[in-house]
Amino acid sequence: MEAFLASTLAVAIAEIGDKTQLLSLFLVAKFAKRTPIILGILVATLLNHALSAWLGAWVAQWIPDAWLPWLLAGSFVIIAFWLLIPDKDEGGNARLLRMGAFTATTIMFFLAEIGDKTQVATVVLAARYEETTLVILGTTLGMLLANIPVILAGGWIMERLPLSAARAGACGLFLLLAVITLLATLGQA
């Protein structure tokens, strides 16, 4: 359950102010129906984060046990400080928009997540926790928790969110994950 909760919280907080939230706002402005957008985010995130988590679990198998906690903690620290850098809106693709809300959302979200902070976090979380399925479900739920309110309430929420505080909180959470990873390792020694 720790893997699920840590993954959900990490991605939900890290996603605040992320480019995919800006993408959610863009999609809401282009499409009247919200449900296909939400379902597109669900499908894209499940696919992207499943691939990412399986990659993280696979890579963790090949790293020596003595190195893994240190590499994971270092990765959490890098992600923590990366979260302090605001994302920019990269705009949308007109051809995709003609495909409809669900297809456009699925493709755009999948592509937007490639190399994104939350995708990298998913790889690291899956390497940290052995429960890969719980990491996938947690990161997907975290993505939905961060984006559904934006889809439903749009600009009203984004105007009132203190993004700098959210970024600082996300940074703190990933630093805490780094410390917990090292303490768990030292406690086993």
N, C-alpha and C positions, 0 to 999 in steps of 0.2 A: 504494500500500500504506500510505502514511503516513495517508491519510484513514481507512482501515479501522482501523488500530491506534489512532490517536488517538480515534476515535469509540468503539471498544470499551472502551478504558481509561477514557475520560472518563465514560461512562454506567455502567460497572460500579462505579466508585468512587463516583460521585455517587448511585447508587441505594441505597447502604448506609444503612439507617435511614430510607429514604424511605417515604412512605405506601403505596406499592405493595408494599413488603416486609411492612408490617403487614397489607395486604390479602391477601398470600400466606398469612400465618399464619392469618388469619381463614378463608380458603377451605379450608385444610388441616384446620382444626377442624370445618368443616361437611361436607366430602366425604371419603370414605374413599380414593377412587382419585386418585392423583397425576398420572397421564398426561393426563387431560382438562384438568387445571389448567395443566400445562406447555404443552399445545397451545393452550389459550385465551390464555395469555400471549404465545405466539409469534404467533398470528394478530392479536391486538389491537395488539401492538407493531409488527408489520410494517405494518399499516394506518395506525396513528397516526403512526409515525415516517416512513413514506413521504410522507404528506400534509405533515408538518412539513418534511421535507428538500426536497421540491419547492417549498414556500413559500419556504424560505430561499434556494434557488437562483434562484427567480424574482425575489425582492426584490433579490438581489445584482446582477441585471442592470440594475436601474434606479438604483442608487446610483453616483454618480461614482467612478471608479477611485481618485482621490486621497482620498476620504472613507472608502471601504470598510474598509481596514485599521484605521483609527482607531475606526470604529463597531464593528467586530468585536472589537478589543482591549477597548474599553469594555464591550461585552456580556459578554465572558469575565470581566472583573473583577466586573461586577454578579452574574453567576451564581456566581462564586467566593464572594462574601460571602453570597449567598442560601443557599448550601449549608451555611453555619454555623448556620442556623436549623432546628431540628428540626421534622419534620412530626408531625401528630397523626393518630391513627386516627379516620376519619370514619364508621366503622361500615358495615354492609352493608344491602342492600335485600332484604327477605323475599320479595317477588314474584320477583325474579331468581333467588333460590336454588332456587325450585321448578322452574326451567327446566333444571336439571342443571348439573354441574360445568363442562363446556366452555362452554356458552352464558353462564352466569353469569360465569365468569372473563373471557371475551372482552368482554362488555359492560362489566363493572365495571372491568377494566384499561383499556380504551379510554377510558372516561369519567374514570378517575382520572388518566390521563396528560394530559388537556386542561389546559393552563396549568401543568403540572408542570415542575419544574426540568429534568428530562431531555428533555421535549418542547422547551422553550426552547433547551436545549443542542443538540438536533438541528437546529433551525432555524439557529442560529448556526454550527454545524459545517458544514452544507450550504452556507451562504453563504461560509464560509472555504475549503472545498475544492471543486474542480470535479467531483470524482468522486462525484456524488450517490448512485449505487447503492452504492458502498462505504461511504458514511456511513450509509445505511439499514441495510445488513447489519451494520456495526460497532455501531451503537447498539442494534440488535435483539439481537446476540450479547451485548453488555454487559448488557442487561436480563436475559437468560436466565442469564448467569453470576452475576448478583447474586441472582436469585430462585430458581433451581432448588435451590441448597443449603438455602435457607430452607424450600422445599417438602419436600425430602427429610429434612432433619434438624430442621426446625421450631424449637421453643422452645430446644432445646439450643444451637444456634448463636447465637440472639439474646441469650441470657443471657450469652454469653462474648465477644461482639463489643464492642470498645471504640469505641462510636459516636462519641464526641467526637474520637478520633484519626482515625477514618475520615472524618468531616466536615472535619477540618483537612487531611487528605491530599487530599481532593477539592478543597478550596479552593485548596490549593497547585498542584494540577494545572491548574486553570482559570487561575490567575495565570500559570503557566508558558506556557500556550497564548496568553495575551495578549501576553506578552513575545516569544514565537516569531513571532507574527503581525506584530508591529511590527519585529522584527529582519529578518524576511524582506522586508518592505517597504523598510526602510532599505538593505538589501543590494542591492536592485534599482535604487535611485536613483543 
